[in-house]
């Protein structure tokens, strides 16, 4: 699998902000992110879309705008990203655990 750059911009007990870049050839397999108790939310903003591939799928999203902005519950619902066939995918990911 291709390299992933994950730069933590901020991290605390309940909130994290990361700038994540997925390179050509990478994919995220279908999974969920179990967190035990509480509720886990992710707000992802795709800053750079790949020229081909790299499509986000989720069983359910709370909010989606322009296929670039997503609010979802990664602890409850399966999600994945298809293989990036050309280019790279960069996103700002804000995770909140309540």
VEXDREN-228102 format. One record per atom (N, C-alpha, C): residue in one letter; x, y, z; residue number from 1; atom name. Coordinates in nm, 4 decimals, decimal comma. Atoms other than C-alpha are relative to their C-alpha. Example, Ala and Ser with C-alpha at 12.3 -4.5 7.8 and 13.67 -1.06 7.14 Angstrom:
(r A; (0,0890; -0,1190; 0,0000); 1; N),
(r A; (1,2300; -0,4500; 0,7800); 1; CA),
(r A; (0,0900; 0,1200; 0,0000); 1; C),
(r S; (-0,0820; -0,1190; -0,0060); 2; N),
(r S; (1,3670; -0,1060; 0,7140); 2; CA),
(r S; (-0,0770; 0,1090; 0,0730); 2; C),
# end
This chain:
(r X; (0,0825; -0,1172; 0,0000); 1; N),
(r X; (0,0000; 0,0000; 0,0000); 1; CA),
(r X; (0,0880; 0,1250; 0,0000); 1; C),
(r X; (-0,0763; -0,1234; 0,0137); 2; N),
(r X; (0,1161; 0,3513; -0,0761); 2; CA),
(r X; (0,0087; 0,0762; 0,1315); 2; C),
(r X; (-0,0258; -0,0811; -0,1184); 3; N),
(r X; (0,2420; 0,5997; 0,1788); 3; CA),
(r X; (-0,1175; 0,0919; 0,0341); 3; C),
(r X; (0,0990; -0,0948; -0,0506); 4; N),
(r X; (0,0040; 0,8036; 0,3930); 4; CA),
(r X; (0,0744; 0,0971; 0,0896); 4; C),
(r X; (-0,0567; -0,1025; -0,0885); 5; N),
(r X; (0,1151; 1,1319; 0,5494); 5; CA),
(r X; (-0,1118; 0,0485; 0,0899); 5; C),
(r X; (0,0993; -0,0430; -0,0976); 6; N),
(r X; (-0,0775; 1,2071; 0,8683); 6; CA),
(r X; (0,0668; 0,0992; 0,0939); 6; C),
(r X; (-0,0591; -0,1049; -0,0820); 7; N),
(r X; (0,0173; 1,5394; 1,0272); 7; CA),
(r X; (-0,1011; 0,0478; 0,1031); 7; C),
(r X; (0,0873; -0,0442; -0,1088); 8; N),
(r X; (-0,1406; 1,6069; 1,3665); 8; CA),
(r X; (0,0189; 0,1501; 0,0189); 8; C),
(r X; (-0,0043; -0,1445; -0,0197); 9; N),
(r X; (-0,2259; 1,9765; 1,3870); 9; CA),
(r X; (-0,0391; 0,0367; 0,1431); 9; C),
(r X; (0,0442; -0,0218; -0,1375); 10; N),
(r X; (-0,3938; 1,9510; 1,7270); 10; CA),
(r X; (-0,0497; -0,1330; 0,0544); 10; C),
(r X; (0,0483; 0,1231; -0,0607); 11; N),
(r X; (-0,4652; 1,6709; 1,9699); 11; CA),
(r X; (-0,0256; 0,0224; 0,1488); 11; C),
(r X; (0,0336; -0,0024; -0,1414); 12; N),
(r X; (-0,6424; 1,6538; 2,3049); 12; CA),
(r X; (-0,0791; -0,1272; 0,0297); 12; C),
(r X; (0,0739; 0,1190; -0,0425); 13; N),
(r X; (-0,8439; 1,3991; 2,4981); 13; CA),
(r X; (-0,1256; -0,0241; -0,0841); 13; C),
(r X; (0,1281; 0,0130; 0,0707); 14; N),
(r X; (-1,1642; 1,4675; 2,3011); 14; CA),
(r X; (-0,0009; 0,0534; -0,1427); 14; C),
(r X; (-0,0019; -0,0630; 0,1325); 15; N),
(r X; (-1,0584; 1,6531; 1,9865); 15; CA),
(r X; (0,1352; -0,0194; -0,0652); 15; C),
(r X; (-0,1243; 0,0051; 0,0765); 16; N),
(r X; (-0,8011; 1,5935; 1,7165); 16; CA),
(r X; (-0,0237; 0,0589; -0,1383); 16; C),
(r X; (0,0046; -0,0599; 0,1323); 17; N),
(r X; (-0,7268; 1,7788; 1,3957); 17; CA),
(r X; (0,1231; -0,0483; -0,0747); 17; C),
(r X; (-0,1099; 0,0557; 0,0783); 18; N),
(r X; (-0,5165; 1,6134; 1,1264); 18; CA),
(r X; (-0,0097; 0,0424; -0,1454); 18; C),
(r X; (-0,0099; -0,0210; 0,1437); 19; N),
(r X; (-0,4011; 1,6940; 0,7761); 19; CA),
(r X; (0,0543; -0,1311; -0,0564); 19; C),
(r X; (-0,0347; 0,1341; 0,0472); 20; N),
(r X; (-0,3931; 1,3607; 0,5917); 20; CA),
(r X; (0,0102; 0,0008; -0,1520); 20; C),
(r X; (-0,0189; 0,0128; 0,1446); 21; N),
(r X; (-0,2536; 1,2946; 0,2437); 21; CA),
(r X; (0,0173; -0,1468; -0,0354); 21; C),
(r X; (-0,0056; 0,1363; 0,0528); 22; N),
(r X; (-0,3169; 0,9640; 0,0673); 22; CA),
(r X; (0,0554; 0,0082; -0,1414); 22; C),
(r X; (-0,0660; -0,0061; 0,1300); 23; N),
(r X; (-0,0926; 0,9012; -0,2319); 23; CA),
(r X; (-0,0563; -0,1034; -0,0970); 23; C),
(r X; (0,0441; 0,0895; 0,1068); 24; N),
(r X; (-0,1591; 0,7262; -0,5601); 24; CA),
(r X; (0,0251; -0,1456; 0,0383); 24; C),
(r X; (-0,0096; 0,1417; -0,0309); 25; N),
(r X; (-0,2241; 0,3539; -0,5151); 25; CA),
(r X; (-0,0592; -0,0365; 0,1350); 25; C),
(r X; (0,0531; 0,0284; -0,1335); 26; N),
(r X; (-0,3607; 0,3878; -0,1623); 26; CA),
(r X; (-0,1520; -0,0142; -0,0036); 26; C),
(r X; (0,1442; 0,0123; -0,0218); 27; N),
(r X; (-0,7074; 0,2848; -0,0508); 27; CA),
(r X; (-0,0216; -0,0252; 0,1482); 27; C),
(r X; (0,0366; 0,0272; -0,1386); 28; N),
(r X; (-0,8842; 0,2618; 0,2819); 28; CA),
(r X; (-0,1074; -0,1079; -0,0044); 28; C),
(r X; (0,0945; 0,1107; 0,0004); 29; N),
(r X; (-1,0548; -0,0713; 0,3326); 29; CA),
(r X; (-0,1195; 0,0302; 0,0897); 29; C),
(r X; (0,1218; -0,0208; -0,0774); 30; N),
(r X; (-1,4070; -0,0843; 0,4697); 30; CA),
(r X; (0,0229; -0,0397; 0,1464); 30; C),
(r X; (-0,0206; 0,0227; -0,1432); 31; N),
(r X; (-1,4024; -0,0571; 0,8490); 31; CA),
(r X; (-0,0871; 0,0964; 0,0797); 31; C),
(r X; (0,0530; -0,1011; -0,0906); 32; N),
(r X; (-1,5467; 0,1206; 1,1486); 32; CA),
(r X; (0,1061; 0,0237; 0,1064); 32; C),
(r X; (-0,0989; -0,0389; -0,1004); 33; N),
(r X; (-1,3593; 0,2875; 1,4344); 33; CA),
(r X; (-0,0623; -0,0120; 0,1385); 33; C),
(r X; (0,0630; 0,0156; -0,1310); 34; N),
(r X; (-1,4868; 0,1391; 1,7632); 34; CA),
(r X; (0,0725; 0,0826; 0,1058); 34; C),
(r X; (-0,0578; -0,0889; -0,1015); 35; N),
(r X; (-1,4340; 0,3791; 2,0530); 35; CA),
(r X; (-0,0450; -0,0356; 0,1415); 35; C),
(r X; (0,0511; 0,0338; -0,1322); 36; N),
(r X; (-1,5979; 0,1965; 2,3434); 36; CA),
(r X; (-0,1235; 0,0826; 0,0295); 36; C),
(r X; (0,1159; -0,0821; -0,0356); 37; N),
(r X; (-1,8385; 0,4260; 2,5227); 37; CA),
(r X; (0,0110; 0,1380; -0,0647); 37; C),
(r X; (0,0008; -0,1342; 0,0569); 38; N),
(r X; (-1,9381; 0,7690; 2,4012); 38; CA),
(r X; (-0,0377; 0,0008; -0,1467); 38; C),
(r X; (0,0331; -0,0177; 0,1419); 39; N),
(r X; (-2,0048; 0,9075; 2,0556); 39; CA),
(r X; (0,1192; 0,0624; -0,0699); 39; C),
(r X; (-0,1171; -0,0423; 0,0767); 40; N),
(r X; (-1,7391; 0,9612; 1,7914); 40; CA),
(r X; (-0,0482; 0,0604; -0,1319); 40; C),
(r X; (0,0375; -0,0699; 0,1226); 41; N),
(r X; (-1,7816; 1,2130; 1,5078); 41; CA),
(r X; (0,1250; 0,0376; -0,0773); 41; C),
(r X; (-0,1071; -0,0512; 0,0857); 42; N),
(r X; (-1,5593; 1,2986; 1,2134); 42; CA),
(r X; (-0,0574; 0,0988; -0,0992); 42; C),
(r X; (0,0331; -0,1032; 0,0976); 43; N),
(r X; (-1,5801; 1,6112; 1,0052); 43; CA),
(r X; (0,1201; 0,0085; -0,0930); 43; C),
(r X; (-0,1093; 0,0029; 0,0970); 44; N),
(r X; (-1,3675; 1,5668; 0,6930); 44; CA),
(r X; (-0,0270; 0,0973; -0,1135); 44; C),
(r X; (0,0061; -0,0930; 0,1128); 45; N),
(r X; (-1,2972; 1,8321; 0,4327); 45; CA),
(r X; (0,1085; -0,0419; -0,0983); 45; C),
(r X; (-0,0962; 0,0400; 0,1024); 46; N),
(r X; (-1,1319; 1,7087; 0,1124); 46; CA),
(r X; (0,0552; 0,1270; -0,0639); 46; C),
(r X; (-0,0653; -0,1201; 0,0522); 47; N),
(r X; (-0,8849; 1,9821; 0,0210); 47; CA),
(r X; (0,0501; -0,0198; -0,1427); 47; C),
(r X; (-0,0472; 0,0325; 0,1348); 48; N),
(r X; (-0,7444; 1,8064; -0,2857); 48; CA),
(r X; (-0,0523; -0,1378; -0,0384); 48; C),
(r X; (0,0515; 0,1260; 0,0515); 49; N),
(r X; (-0,9245; 1,5392; -0,4837); 49; CA),
(r X; (0,0992; -0,0586; -0,0992); 49; C),
(r X; (-0,0836; 0,0597; 0,1031); 50; N),
(r X; (-0,7287; 1,2883; -0,6915); 50; CA),
(r X; (-0,0670; 0,0133; -0,1370); 50; C),
(r X; (0,0566; -0,0082; 0,1342); 51; N),
(r X; (-0,7728; 1,2996; -1,0682); 51; CA),
(r X; (-0,0900; -0,1199; -0,0302); 51; C),
(r X; (0,0802; 0,1195; 0,0236); 52; N),
(r X; (-0,9125; 0,9443; -1,0590); 52; CA),
(r X; (0,0008; -0,0870; 0,1250); 52; C),
(r X; (0,0119; 0,0859; -0,1173); 53; N),
(r X; (-1,0427; 0,7245; -0,7760); 53; CA),
(r X; (-0,0059; 0,0815; 0,1280); 53; C),
(r X; (-0,0007; -0,0667; -0,1293); 54; N),
(r X; (-1,0217; 0,8039; -0,4072); 54; CA),
(r X; (-0,1357; 0,0498; 0,0452); 54; C),
(r X; (0,1370; -0,0399; -0,0330); 55; N),
(r X; (-1,3984; 0,8148; -0,3569); 55; CA),
(r X; (-0,0368; -0,0525; 0,1391); 55; C),
(r X; (0,0434; 0,0351; -0,1352); 56; N),
(r X; (-1,5334; 0,8143; 0,0007); 56; CA),
(r X; (-0,1397; -0,0615; -0,0051); 56; C),
(r X; (0,1299; 0,0657; -0,0151); 57; N),
(r X; (-1,8198; 0,5765; 0,0829); 57; CA),
(r X; (-0,0251; -0,0216; 0,1492); 57; C),
(r X; (0,0388; 0,0305; -0,1376); 58; N),
(r X; (-2,0065; 0,5412; 0,4118); 58; CA),
(r X; (-0,1417; -0,0534; 0,0001); 58; C),
(r X; (0,1359; 0,0537; -0,0129); 59; N),
(r X; (-2,3117; 0,3441; 0,5183); 59; CA),
(r X; (-0,0998; 0,1125; 0,0245); 59; C),
(r X; (0,0885; -0,1119; -0,0322); 60; N),
(r X; (-2,4567; 0,6667; 0,6523); 60; CA),
(r X; (0,0843; 0,1216; 0,0346); 60; C),
(r X; (-0,0655; -0,1259; -0,0368); 61; N),
(r X; (-2,3489; 1,0292; 0,6740); 61; CA),
(r X; (-0,1055; 0,0922; 0,0606); 61; C),
(r X; (0,0896; -0,0983; -0,0605); 62; N),
(r X; (-2,5002; 1,3058; 0,8846); 62; CA),
(r X; (-0,0160; 0,1178; -0,0947); 62; C),
(r X; (-0,0025; -0,1168; 0,0877); 63; N),
(r X; (-2,4042; 1,5742; 0,6352); 63; CA),
(r X; (0,1036; -0,0228; -0,1085); 63; C),
(r X; (-0,0919; 0,0105; 0,1136); 64; N),
(r X; (-2,2431; 1,5776; 0,2891); 64; CA),
(r X; (-0,0230; 0,1213; -0,0885); 64; C),
(r X; (0,0106; -0,1163; 0,0868); 65; N),
(r X; (-2,1679; 1,8759; 0,0681); 65; CA),
(r X; (0,1050; -0,0081; -0,1098); 65; C),
(r X; (-0,0867; -0,0049; 0,1187); 66; N),
(r X; (-2,0216; 1,8747; -0,2861); 66; CA),
(r X; (0,1000; -0,1163; -0,0080); 66; C),
(r X; (-0,0947; 0,1132; -0,0045); 67; N),
(r X; (-1,8553; 1,5329; -0,2280); 67; CA),
(r X; (0,1378; 0,0423; 0,0492); 67; C),
(r X; (-0,1259; -0,0478; -0,0578); 68; N),
(r X; (-1,5879; 1,7263; -0,0376); 68; CA),
(r X; (-0,0077; 0,0155; 0,1510); 68; C),
(r X; (0,0165; -0,0243; -0,1430); 69; N),
(r X; (-1,7309; 1,7849; 0,3095); 69; CA),
(r X; (-0,0945; -0,1055; 0,0566); 69; C),
(r X; (0,0771; 0,1097; -0,0577); 70; N),
(r X; (-1,8549; 1,5009; 0,5298); 70; CA),
(r X; (0,0001; 0,0097; 0,1519); 70; C),
(r X; (0,0113; 0,0205; -0,1434); 71; N),
(r X; (-1,9814; 1,4676; 0,8839); 71; CA),
(r X; (-0,0626; -0,1372; 0,0173); 71; C),
(r X; (0,0510; 0,1362; -0,0156); 72; N),
(r X; (-2,0275; 1,1079; 0,9913); 72; CA),
(r X; (0,0444; -0,0585; 0,1330); 72; C),
(r X; (-0,0327; 0,0725; -0,1227); 73; N),
(r X; (-2,0071; 0,8600; 1,2794); 73; CA),
(r X; (0,0835; -0,1226; -0,0371); 73; C),
(r X; (-0,0846; 0,1134; 0,0374); 74; N),
(r X; (-1,7068; 0,6356; 1,2110); 74; CA),
(r X; (-0,0059; -0,1158; 0,0996); 74; C),
(r X; (0,0122; 0,1069; -0,0990); 75; N),
(r X; (-1,7752; 0,4388; 1,5295); 75; CA),
(r X; (-0,1199; -0,0898; -0,0275); 75; C),
(r X; (0,1237; 0,0750; 0,0225); 76; N),
(r X; (-2,1204; 0,3271; 1,4138); 76; CA),
(r X; (-0,0138; -0,0582; -0,1398); 76; C),
(r X; (0,0266; 0,0376; 0,1384); 77; N),
(r X; (-2,1041; 0,2992; 1,0360); 77; CA),
(r X; (0,1275; -0,0332; -0,0755); 77; C),
(r X; (-0,1128; 0,0387; 0,0843); 78; N),
(r X; (-1,8734; 0,1244; 0,7927); 78; CA),
(r X; (0,0289; 0,1107; -0,1006); 78; C),
(r X; (-0,0410; -0,1008; 0,0973); 79; N),
(r X; (-1,6746; 0,3564; 0,5668); 79; CA),
(r X; (0,1300; -0,0456; -0,0664); 79; C),
(r X; (-0,1201; 0,0367; 0,0761); 80; N),
(r X; (-1,3971; 0,3299; 0,3067); 80; CA),
(r X; (0,0295; 0,1072; -0,1023); 80; C),
(r X; (-0,0393; -0,0871; 0,1112); 81; N),
(r X; (-1,2114; 0,5134; 0,0318); 81; CA),
(r X; (0,0534; -0,0906; -0,1098); 81; C),
(r X; (-0,0449; 0,0830; 0,1117); 82; N),
(r X; (-1,1661; 0,3557; -0,3110); 82; CA),
(r X; (0,1457; 0,0316; -0,0344); 82; C),
(r X; (-0,1404; -0,0138; 0,0390); 83; N),
(r X; (-0,8183; 0,3102; -0,4562); 83; CA),
(r X; (0,0220; 0,1288; -0,0794); 83; C),
(r X; (-0,0372; -0,1210; 0,0731); 84; N),
(r X; (-0,6543; 0,6318; -0,5727); 84; CA),
(r X; (0,0794; -0,0445; -0,1223); 84; C),
(r X; (-0,0612; 0,0477; 0,1230); 85; N),
(r X; (-0,5733; 0,5573; -0,9340); 85; CA),
(r X; (0,0944; 0,1019; -0,0628); 85; C),
(r X; (-0,0874; -0,1035; 0,0541); 86; N),
(r X; (-0,4191; 0,8927; -1,0268); 86; CA),
(r X; (-0,0060; 0,1230; 0,0895); 86; C),
(r X; (-0,0075; -0,1197; -0,0839); 87; N),
(r X; (-0,3008; 1,1819; -0,8103); 87; CA),
(r X; (0,0041; -0,0334; 0,1477); 87; C),
(r X; (0,0029; 0,0210; -0,1443); 88; N),
(r X; (-0,3392; 1,2238; -0,4367); 88; CA),
(r X; (-0,1245; 0,0650; 0,0591); 88; C),
(r X; (0,1194; -0,0487; -0,0710); 89; N),
(r X; (-0,6155; 1,2955; -0,1863); 89; CA),
(r X; (0,0463; 0,0586; 0,1335); 89; C),
(r X; (-0,0389; -0,0662; -0,1242); 90; N),
(r X; (-0,5598; 1,5472; 0,0923); 90; CA),
(r X; (-0,1253; 0,0475; 0,0712); 90; C),
(r X; (0,1169; -0,0435; -0,0741); 91; N),
(r X; (-0,8090; 1,6103; 0,3679); 91; CA),
(r X; (0,0372; 0,0528; 0,1377); 91; C),
(r X; (-0,0051; -0,0502; -0,1363); 92; N),
(r X; (-0,8506; 1,8036; 0,6867); 92; CA),
(r X; (-0,1024; -0,0816; 0,0769); 92; C),
(r X; (0,0867; 0,0884; -0,0752); 93; N),
(r X; (-0,9954; 1,5625; 0,9409); 93; CA),
(r X; (-0,0079; 0,0481; 0,1445); 93; C),
(r X; (0,0247; -0,0455; -0,1368); 94; N),
(r X; (-1,1500; 1,6838; 1,2647); 94; CA),
(r X; (-0,0825; -0,1082; 0,0687); 94; C),
(r X; (0,0662; 0,1082; -0,0731); 95; N),
(r X; (-1,2424; 1,4098; 1,5117); 95; CA),
(r X; (-0,0392; 0,0484; 0,1384); 95; C),
(r X; (0,0524; -0,0410; -0,1292); 96; N),
(r X; (-1,4568; 1,4691; 1,8186); 96; CA),
(r X; (-0,0608; -0,1208; 0,0700); 96; C),
(r X; (0,0538; 0,1088; -0,0795); 97; N),
(r X; (-1,5284; 1,2165; 2,0905); 97; CA),
(r X; (-0,0747; 0,0579; 0,1185); 97; C),
(r X; (0,0837; -0,0514; -0,1096); 98; N),
(r X; (-1,8166; 1,2927; 2,3294); 98; CA),
(r X; (-0,0402; -0,1123; 0,0942); 98; C),
# end
